[in-house]
Amino acid sequence: MDPFMLLLLALLAFMIIGSLIAAETEDLLSSVVCVGAIGAGLAIIDLFLGAPDLAITQVVVEILCVAILIRVVLNRKDETHRTHKDTFAVGSVLLFLGVLLVLGGWAMTTLHPFGEPLLAGDQPGVAQQYLTNGLQDTGAANYVMAVLLDYRAYDTLGEATVIFVSIIGAYVILRQRGKLRHDTGNESDS
């Protein structure tokens, strides 16, 4: 098997194990750390697949989300009650994950091998259309910017919106000025 594919499968296995640990651990801070590790794994996969714009967006959003979740976990009051785990729910999740892994493995075997050129009889992909018609369609000599701003403009706008909303959300949650302080021990009921 191709070493690149083995690396991707190892990262995918790391992410699946991290998600199982995050779902099953009783310590919320450990769960948040696992969620951060899963996001870092996804950013690495994005880099290996040649999508640095997605990797940068993933890292920024992941850092902000993990910082917010850590702040929430450290400042919360634990008022939950222990419940017993439902074996049907756990079994159905495991069954779903098994079906997902089988379908994912089947999809990986039927896809065109990553990085290999298309044969003469194969249909050209979207990338070939961008390279062939990019200058005529957009008038931009920089193909990367032509794809980002002309072909995928709504996607780029969505990524920028996600980053902007994440930064504003982190600021609102992590700010110190303007928060109300609740003192429960110094007040008396009238």
C-alpha positions in Angstrom: 0.0 0.0 0.0 1.1 3.5 -0.7 2.9 5.2 2.3 0.8 8.3 1.8 -2.4 6.3 2.1 -1.1 4.6 5.2 -0.4 8.0 6.8 -3.9 9.2 6.0 -5.4 6.0 7.4 -3.3 6.4 10.5 -4.4 9.9 11.0 -8.0 8.8 10.4 -7.6 6.1 13.0 -6.1 8.6 15.4 -9.2 10.9 14.9 -11.6 8.0 15.4 -9.9 6.9 18.6 -9.8 10.5 19.8 -13.5 10.9 19.2 -14.3 7.7 21.1 -12.2 8.8 24.0 -13.9 12.3 23.9 -17.3 10.7 23.9 -16.6 8.1 26.7 -14.4 10.0 29.2 -16.1 11.4 32.3 -13.6 14.3 32.7 -14.8 17.1 30.5 -11.4 18.8 30.2 -10.0 15.5 28.8 -12.8 15.5 26.3 -12.0 19.0 25.2 -8.3 18.1 24.8 -9.4 15.1 22.6 -11.6 17.4 20.5 -8.6 19.6 20.0 -6.4 16.7 18.9 -9.1 15.6 16.5 -9.1 19.0 14.9 -5.3 19.1 14.7 -5.5 15.7 12.9 -8.0 17.1 10.4 -5.8 20.1 9.8 -2.8 17.8 9.1 -4.9 15.8 6.7 -5.9 19.0 4.9 -2.3 19.9 4.5 -1.3 16.5 3.1 -4.2 16.6 0.6 -3.0 20.0 -0.6 -5.7 22.3 0.9 -3.8 24.8 3.0 -6.8 27.2 3.0 -8.9 24.6 4.8 -6.0 23.7 7.1 -5.6 27.3 8.2 -9.4 27.7 8.7 -9.5 24.5 10.7 -6.6 25.5 13.0 -8.0 29.0 13.7 -11.5 27.7 14.4 -10.1 24.8 16.4 -7.9 27.0 18.6 -10.7 29.4 19.3 -13.3 26.6 20.0 -10.9 24.7 22.3 -10.1 28.0 24.2 -13.8 28.7 24.6 -14.5 25.1 25.7 -11.7 25.1 28.3 -12.9 28.4 29.7 -16.5 27.0 30.0 -15.4 23.7 31.5 -13.2 25.5 34.1 -15.9 28.0 35.1 -18.9 25.7 35.3 -20.8 24.4 38.3 -21.3 20.7 38.2 -25.0 20.0 38.8 -25.3 16.9 36.8 -26.6 13.5 38.0 -25.0 10.2 37.2 -27.0 8.1 34.8 -26.4 4.5 33.7 -25.3 4.0 30.1 -27.9 2.7 27.7 -26.5 -0.4 26.1 -28.8 0.0 23.1 -27.5 3.5 22.4 -23.9 2.4 22.7 -24.5 -0.7 20.5 -26.3 1.4 17.8 -23.4 3.9 17.8 -20.9 1.1 17.4 -23.0 -0.5 14.6 -23.2 2.9 12.8 -19.4 3.3 13.1 -18.9 -0.2 11.8 -21.1 0.5 8.7 -19.3 3.9 8.2 -15.9 2.2 8.3 -17.0 -0.5 5.8 -18.5 2.1 3.4 -15.4 4.3 3.8 -13.1 1.4 3.0 -15.2 0.5 0.0 -15.1 4.1 -1.2 -11.3 4.2 -0.9 -10.9 1.1 -3.0 -13.1 2.4 -5.8 -11.6 5.9 -6.0 -8.9 6.8 -8.5 -5.5 6.5 -6.8 -4.4 9.8 -5.3 -1.7 11.6 -7.1 -1.7 9.4 -10.2 -2.5 11.0 -13.6 -5.7 10.2 -15.3 -5.6 7.9 -18.2 -6.7 8.9 -21.7 -10.1 7.3 -21.4 -10.9 8.9 -18.0 -13.0 11.9 -17.6 -11.1 15.1 -16.8 -11.6 16.5 -13.4 -12.5 19.9 -12.2 -8.9 20.9 -11.8 -8.3 20.3 -15.5 -11.2 22.6 -16.3 -9.7 25.3 -14.1 -6.3 25.0 -15.7 -7.7 24.9 -19.3 -10.3 27.7 -19.0 -9.1 29.7 -16.0 -7.5 32.6 -17.8 -10.3 32.9 -20.3 -13.1 32.7 -17.8 -11.6 34.9 -15.1 -8.9 37.1 -16.7 -6.7 36.4 -13.7 -3.2 35.1 -14.3 -3.0 33.7 -10.7 -4.9 30.5 -10.9 -5.2 30.1 -7.1 -6.9 33.5 -6.7 -9.0 32.8 -9.7 -10.3 29.6 -8.1 -10.8 31.2 -4.7 -12.4 34.4 -5.8 -14.2 33.5 -9.1 -15.0 29.8 -9.1 -15.4 29.3 -5.3 -16.3 32.8 -4.1 -19.2 31.7 -1.9 -17.0 29.0 -0.3 -14.3 31.6 0.4 -16.8 34.0 1.8 -18.1 31.2 4.0 -14.7 30.4 5.3 -14.0 34.1 6.1 -17.4 34.3 7.9 -16.6 31.3 10.0 -13.3 32.8 11.1 -14.8 36.2 11.8 -17.7 34.7 13.8 -15.3 32.5 15.7 -13.1 35.5 16.7 -16.1 37.6 17.8 -17.5 34.6 19.8 -14.1 34.0 21.5 -13.9 37.7 22.3 -17.4 37.8 23.8 -16.8 34.7 26.0 -13.3 35.4 27.0 -13.5 39.2 27.7 -13.1 40.4 31.3 -14.8 43.8 31.1 -18.5 44.0 31.0 -19.2 40.7 32.7 -21.7 40.6 35.6 -20.3 39.2 38.8 -22.7 37.1 40.9 -21.9 37.3 44.7 -24.0 34.7 46.4 -22.5 34.9 49.9 -22.8 38.6 50.6 -26.5 39.2 49.9 -29.4 38.7 52.2 -32.9 37.9 51.2 -35.5 40.6 52.0 
